[in-house]
Amino acid sequence: MIPTAARLLRIYLNVNERWHGAPLYRAVVEKARTLKLAGASVFPVELSYGAHRQLHDAESDYTSYDIPVVIELVDGPEKVEALTGELDVMVGEGLVASARVQVVRYTHAAESGEDGKTDPPASGARTSSRENVAIRAGEATPMKIEGEAKCAAIYVGSSDTWGGKNLAIAIVERCRQMGMAGATVSRGIMGFGKHSVIHKAHLLGLSDDLPEKIEIVDRPEEIDRLLPVLDEMIGGGLIVVEDVHVVRYLHDPKNAKGERSS
């Protein structure tokens, strides 16, 4: 089990980096599984630069395989520190960052007995004024967020479903219906979860149950309102919440780009 007060470890690497002849990112995932960490997910990055100040664009770098990736792992401080010690030897170039997070849910669908959920969230779930406006208007409304906020990250599998559709897409649609500030989905290329089975992308577009991550940043009270809804929708997966500081988030449909006064 993962303790409620956990650590989120992010490791930024390039796909072409090797460790004993194997891709370094795969070696890190295997090391995490050997150390019995709760899970790991590898996500591709579209554009980056690092210590050498050289831009790496995933689209144009596919021919050279010099593609940036980020590995994300969540577990208790002791296990994360054990892996960090191994990374000191394995990772020659890259960035390793750690953040404190709160684990809200960590289950496997088979354990929860909730695999393939199809029912919508309970109609009695509490709503906010923001959701009521979204339901009535059916369109974007002005919104501004600054200061202390929370980021909810939900890790599920690409084969997970809700109401007959991809679970990640269903979560994004539900967030929009609730009037949340926004939601972003990333699909990984490799990962493992509670049963320590590694899933990875294959050639020719073939893949098995790849990791998917949904991130939602909003005011603390809005994230708290969302969590019970996520709990109803997710049969198996990981939900963590991280405290963040929003520097700027402003959306006003009446003052959109191109319509601003000079």
ABEGO torsion letter per residue (X at the ends): XBBABBBBBBBBBBAABBBGGBBAAAAAAAAAAAAGBAEBBBBBBABBBBAAGBBBBAAAAAAAGBBBBBBBBBBBAAAAAAAAAAAAAABABEBBBBBBBBBABBBBAAAAGABGBABBBBAABBBBAAAAAAAAAGBBBBBBBBEBBBBBBBBBBAABBBGGBBAAAAAAAAAAAAGBAEBBBBBBABEBBAAGBBBBBBBGGBBBBBBBBBBBBBBAAAAAAAAAAAAAABABEBBBBBBBBBABBBBBAAABBGABBX
